[in-house]
Amino acid sequence: MSLPAPNLDDLRFQRDLVDEARRRIIRYCPEWTDYNLSDPGITLIELFAWMTELLVYRLNRVPEKTYIKFMELLGIQLQPASSARTELTFYLSAPFPLGPEDETVAIVPRGLEVATLPTEEEEEVIFTTDQRLVIRPPRLTQLRREADFHRNYLSRLGVETFYAFDQEQPKQGDTFYLGFEAEQDLSGHILQLSFECQRTQAVGIRREDPPWVWECSIGDGRWQEVPPSTRRGERDTTGGLNNPTGRLILYLPLSMKSDRVYGRDAFWVRCRFEQRRPEQGRYSESPRIVELTAHALGAATRATHAVIVREEVLGRSNGDPGQGFHLQHAPILDLLPGETLEVEEVRDDELVFIPWQRVPDFANSDHYDRHFSLDTATGQVGFGPAIRQPDGSVCQYGRVPESGRRIRFSQYRHGGGVAGNVPEGRIQALKSAVPYVDRAINLRRAEGGRDRESLDEAKSRVARELRTQQRAVTAEDYENLAKKASRAVARARCLTPKGGDGALPPGMLDLLLVPAALDALQVGDLSKLQVDEPLQHMVVTYLDRYRLISTTLNVREPEYLGIKVQAEIVVNEYSQPEAVQARVRDSLRNFISPLAMDEGDHTPGLEPDWEGWPFGRDLYVAELYSLIQAVPGVKHVLEVQVSQREVIPSRESLPGELQAGQEGPTQPELSPVKGRMLRVPDNTLLCSLDHEIEIAEL
């Protein structure tokens, strides 16, 4: 949405200029009594009114350049492109450990480049790992049952049979635990569990789909479900721990943490007896485990669409204040510790590079401070200026590099843009070999890449920032500052104790964030609506600078309702039914969406400033009839049925996605919407599920 241009003067020719001047004649010139249009004085009034209107017209057409200059005076800069992020999974050439007591590890260095395969139409897109990854053999140290957690059965395997669930009569909720060394981080690892069990018959379960749930610890007593992999060659062959031998593979999440369970610290994986579908059956007797081993097949780590440039020389200083240099690549990602500008100086009769400190401006810098500025959008590096003071003296803000000294950047990362939002399975070309690593791939699509901020977007942001005034007091302040904290935040809604659902105590605020996941929504991937911990931490850290000390802030994602529309339509005689079906689905998806679609999507009935489904806006079935009827090619709308279900982003998966090859957790069943409308709470947004459009013939 572009910022509405202010009307600097709304005077009108007849009403505000001519008529107002005529009304003042009797006050300033009472001798003038002839107000006819033929009077020369009236003619002069109309002439000057016409000239004044021309000035008003020109005034209201302030050039765009002037608007930009106003923004520069306010210190507003276009925000740089943001980089897409994803998880890269590295597979080992052989499972770890290589032997019974082997301690071999594989190390993936920080900054390792992995790229997409280039094609004739697309260039390669390079991703680099965000941190050092150590793939280590899992050390299983504990095997316990919740009913008698004080006993560790691992050392007794082979001598004593371990009953996974209740020995006499298994019941739902029975759980057994696998504990791994707390000192060896297993987050993100691909864990292979190999079982030897006593073969059992007629235990009442479906071996291909046993009634159990696997989970891992994520700290603070919390658990996250980890479905066994169903990728080719990785399917569960244990038969619910009833086959003599078998294995299953778990893709442990990066959020996994060691935790204390009943007083014992470890990285925990547990299996719980839980029947979710009638066809799974129920255990009539407990599985009996004879032997259990664990291996690592690989591990995952986070990666960013970026290219690392090291020790780039920018040039030599000429000794003048206010010098400027440009990096070869832009936009620049936020600098990490150790990434800074370096200038040559003499230390102990030797020229060495000394790091300088980046500052947003030079207002607090004196002529001794080694300060520089960096525009991440353009890659421009600047040094402090010399400014003449009112008394005629010249004040130097920031140190000036000595003449002839070389200037370089120790390291920086460049990249970003929508080009980094690549689908799953595309990032697989290792730029350098890593010992014991066979291959790498992204099992999830990369998300979060956005192009550089446009001028219209900057205008809208300026309006928000001017209203906020660098403090968070009102709910609108929190919403505006949350969007400013990161471009990964597309929408924000702040619920207060008064304006919320009544569950918030005084002094607490709920800040609901909708991530910038438009690309994922366009392909039906609702899992990217999840607000991950890094984004939460970034927003909270930023808002801590502006919020009141007495305010408690809870940052989370909104509640989501998935909407499925089943419609029966009649197509015009000369329209293609398949094309009309696609247009109807697109219109419904664009309308029932937490984020606004691209500008190229023109859905009938949407306002120009549509940001997505408004928080708490009720859904009326009648407006769906109107929406579908307005789609080109639709002749009649015979019937519209609406169903809804709860959507939890962390439990959603995209059909056909390589997401560890796992079948997503069972989703709640759809329930029909009864009546003419669906009530939507204030903290809830609507999102589209798979709509069904049927073609009828009359």
C-alpha positions, -999 to +999 in steps of 0.1 A: +000+000+000+015+034-010+013+062+014-017+085+007-003+119-007-013+147+016-035+175+003-014+205+011-042+230+002-078+221-005-090+255-016-116+254-044-119+281-071-155+292-067-164+282-031-132+290-013-115+317-034-141+337-055-170+335-030-148+342+000-133+373-017-167+386-025-179+381+011-150+403+023-157+432+000-183+447+023-157+447+051-127+461+034-144+482+007-180+491+016-182+516-012-181+487-037-217+477-043-217+462-078-210+425-076-222+415-111-200+393-132-195+421-157-179+443-131-141+447-137-134+442-100-152+408-101-132+399-132-099+407-113-111+386-083-117+357-107-083+362-124-064+362-091-085+332-079-075+313-110-038+322-105-041+311-068-057+278-079-027+271-102-003+276-073-024+252-052-023+227-080+015+229-082+018+228-045-001+195-043+021+180-070+053+180-049+078+159-069+087+124-058+123+135-054+113+161-027+094+133-008+125+112-009+146+141+004+122+145+033+127+108+041+164+112+040+162+141+064+143+118+088+171+092+084+150+068+065+169+043+043+155+016+021+158-018+039+180-043+021+169-076+007+165-104+032+179-138+027+160-171+026+169-197+052+164-234+053+178-266+069+205-285+051+208-322+058+242-338+055+242-376+050+272-397+060+289-421+037+288-447+065+267-448+098+284-436+129+298-452+150+320-471+125+328-497+152+318-506+188+341-482+205+348-458+176+347-421+183+350-408+147+330-376+141+323-356+109+327-318+110+309-295+086+326-261+090+307-229+094+303-211+060+304-242+039+287-235+006+261-257-009+243-246-041+215-255-064+222-271-097+223-245-124+200-248-155+198-229-188+171-207-173+183-203-137+217-195-122+229-214-092+218-202-057+244-205-030+236-213+006+261-212+034+259-230+068+253-207+097+273-226+123+297-254+127+281-288+127+295-319+144+280-352+134+288-376+162+279-412+170+250-414+194+259-428+228+229-447+242+232-448+280+197-454+293+167-475+286+139-470+310+102-476+314+081-449+330+064-474+354+098-482+370+120-453+359+146-459+386+158-491+367+181-488+337+175-519+315+202-511+289+230-531+306+206-560+311+197-564+274+206-599+262+203-612+297+169-600+307+140-593+283+128-557+283+091-552+281+084-519+263+049-515+278+030-530+307+039-567+308+005-580+318-019-557+300-005-528+279-027-497+282-026-463+264+000-440+279+026-467+286+060-452+277+096-463+274+126-439+272+159-439+254+185-416+270+217-404+252+247-387+267+238-352+278+272-339+269+269-349+232+244-327+213+221-348+191+199-320+178+193-323+141+208-358+139+193-386+118+189-413+144+187-450+133+174-474+160+179-511+153+159-536+173+161-573+180+128-585+195+111-617+204+088-625+176+051-623+186+019-632+168-016-618+170-008-589+193-038-570+180-020-542+161-015-533+124+023-538+120+025-513+091+009-487+113+014-494+150-004-474+176+025-455+190+040-419+191+077-411+191+088-379+207+120-361+217+128-337+245+130-300+237+138-287+272+117-274+301+097-306+303+084-302+267+083-329+240+080-327+203+066-355+181+091-371+157+073-395+133+094-423+120+107-417+084+087-431+055+112-422+028+123-448+003+147-472+021+140-457+055+106-471+063+099-487+097+106-525+095+101-533+132+064-542+128+056-523+160+086-541+177+071-575+169+094-585+141+126-604+151+148-577+136+139-543+123+149-506+123+133-472+122+148-438+115+140-406+133+149-371+119+155-353+152+147-316+151+171-288+157+150-278+186+159-309+205+176-302+239+189-323+268+164-323+297+160-337+332+134-364+334+127-378+368+161-364+380+182-378+351+198-356+325+201-368+289+190-362+253+157-382+255+137-400+229+105-418+241+079-440+226+043-438+239+015-463+233-013-442+218-040-453+194-050-424+171-070-443+145-093-474+150-075-493+122-042-492+141-055-517+167-043-520+203-015-540+219-028-572+235+007-579+249+038-559+253+067-560+227+098-577+241+131-561+232+162-582+233+189-559+218+190-522+208+216-502+190+217-466+177+236-451+148+237-416+132+231-414+094+237-377+092+226-344+107+210-311+097+220-275+103+206-241+094+218-224+062+213-189+047+212-178+011+245-159+012+280-158-002+310-151+020+336-126+009+368-125+029+394-097+031+381-076+003+404-045-002+383-014-008+412+010-016+435+035+000+427+065+022+434+100+008+433+115+043+402+136+038+372+135+061+340+120+050+356+095+026+333+068+010+340+034-004+318+007-020+319-030-014+319-051-046+287-069-037+254-057-022+230-061-004+250-070+027+236-092+054+238-081+090+274-083+102+284-112+125+310-110+153+344-106+137+330-091+104+342-055+104+362-029+085+400-029+090+425-001+083+463-003+081+481+013+110+517+011+123+522-010+154+557-019+166+572-006+133+550-029+113+519-023+092+490-043+105+452-041+100+433-027+129+395-034+132+372-004+134+337-002+149+305+002+130+281+029+142+247+040+129+259+077+128+287+099+139+268+121+163+286+107+194+320+101+177+351+123+184+382+125+163+399+097+181+371+070+176+377+044+150+342+045+137+326+038+103+291+036+088+278+009+065+247+010+043+238-027+040+214-020+011+240-004-012+273-016+003+286+019+009+312+024+036+316+059+051+340+077+075+332+106+098+328+141+083+343+174+094+315+200+101+320+237+106+305+249+139+286+282+145+317+298+160+337+291+128+357+261+141+357+227+124+348+196+144+358+162+132+333+134+139+351+101+139+387+093+131+401+098+096+423+070+082+458+082+075+466+090+038+478+060+018+467+034+043+449+004+028+413-003+038+397-037+037+367-056+050+376-086+070+346-106+060+310-100+049+281-119+035+260-108+005+229-123-010+192-122-005+160-118-025+132-140-036+156-160-058+166-178-026+131-192-020+139-225-037+118-257-034+128-287-013+154-310-028+171-283-050+201-275-028+225-304-033+258-293-049+286-293-023+312-266-032+339-284-012+343-319+001+338-328+037+353-360+052+328-387+058+300-367+042+284-382+012+258-356+001+237-328+012+201-317+005+174-294+017+144-315+029+124-283+034+119-254+010+138-223+017+117-194+030+121-158+040+138-143+010+126-108+001+138-083-024+150-048-014+123-026+000+105-006-026+098+032-023+061+026-017+069+002+011+093+027+026+066+054+025+042+031+044+069+023+069+077+060+075+041+067+083+041+039+109+074+050+124+063+086+127+032+076+146+053+053+169+079+079+178+104+053+192+082+042+221+059+013+227+028+024+247-003+016+226-012-016+209-005+000+175+030+010+187+038-027+194+025-037+160+045-011+141+077-018+160+073-056+155+072-050+117+103-028+120+122-054+140+125-078+110+113-081+075+105-117+083+074-103+101+046-097+076+018-088+100+014-082+137-015-079+161-013-068+197-040-080+221-044-061+253-062-071+285-090-048+276-092-056+239-083-093+240-104-123+249-104-115+286-078-141+295-049-116+297-041-102+332-033-065+335+002-056+324+005-084+299+003-082+261-001-109+235+018-100+203+007-122+174+031-125+145+024-137+110+057-146+092+065-135+057+057-169+041+038-159+010+057-183-013+048-213+010+011-203+012+010-202-026+019-239-027-003-248+002+024-252+028+009-240+061+038-252+083+057-220+074+032-199+094+050-211+125+069-184+144+102-200+153+124-192+183+150-171+164+122-148+151+106-146+185+139-137+202+147-111+176+113-093+180+114-095+218+150-082+219+140-053+197+109-044+216+127-045+249+143-012+239+110+006+236+084-011+259+075-001+294+093-019+322+060-029+338+048-046+306+051-083+301+052-093+265+043-127+251+052-132+214+035-160+196+017-170+164-021-164+160-047-191+161-055-204+126-087-219+112-084-238+080-113-233+056-123-257+029-148-246+003-168-272-018-186-254-046-207-266-075-207-242-105-219-239-141-194-227-166-201-204-195-205-221-229-172-209-244-150-212-213-126-240-205-138-258-174-103-266-161-092-230-164-124-217-146-119-243-118-083-230-114-094-194-113-121-201-087-095-220-065-071-191-068-097-165-059-107-185-028-071-190-018-063-153-022-094-143-003-091-167+026-055-162+033-036-146+063-013-128+038-020-107+008-011-124-025+011-108-051+000-076-070-005-097-101-034-116-084-066-096-089-093-112-068-127-097-072-140-079-041-106-073-024-097-038-013-065-023-028-049-022+007-058-058+015-031-073+038-048-106+043-077-119+063-083-093+091-080-106+127-113-115+141-133-110+108-163-133+105-167-154+074-201-152+056-212-179+032-230-153+011-198-135+003-183-168-010-212-170-035-206-134-046-168-141-049-172-172-070-199-156-092-175-127-100-148-151-114-146-148-152-161-179-168-186-187-140-222-186-152-240-199-121-231-209-086-254-238-076-241-246-041-214-237-016-205-257+014-178-246+040-159-268+064-133-258+089-106-273+112-079-261+135-046-254+119-014-258+140+016-248+118+041-270+137+019-301+128+013-292+092+031-306+063+030-302+025+017-333+006+045-347-015+072-326+003+105-342+011+101-332+047+122-361+059+098-382+039+075-384+068+038-386+067+026-356+087+007-361+120-029-369+117-049-337+112-081-329+130-112-338+111-131-312+091-164-300+106-191-284+085-199-247+091-236-246+101-256-215+094-248-185+073-216-174+090-185-186+109-176-167+140-139-158+142-122-148+175-100-117+177-068-137+179-076-159+149-069-158+112-083-179+083-063-198+058-072-219+029-072-257+027-076-277-006-108-263-021-130-286-042-147-271-073-171-293-093-185-285-127-222-291-132-242-291-164-277-278-167 
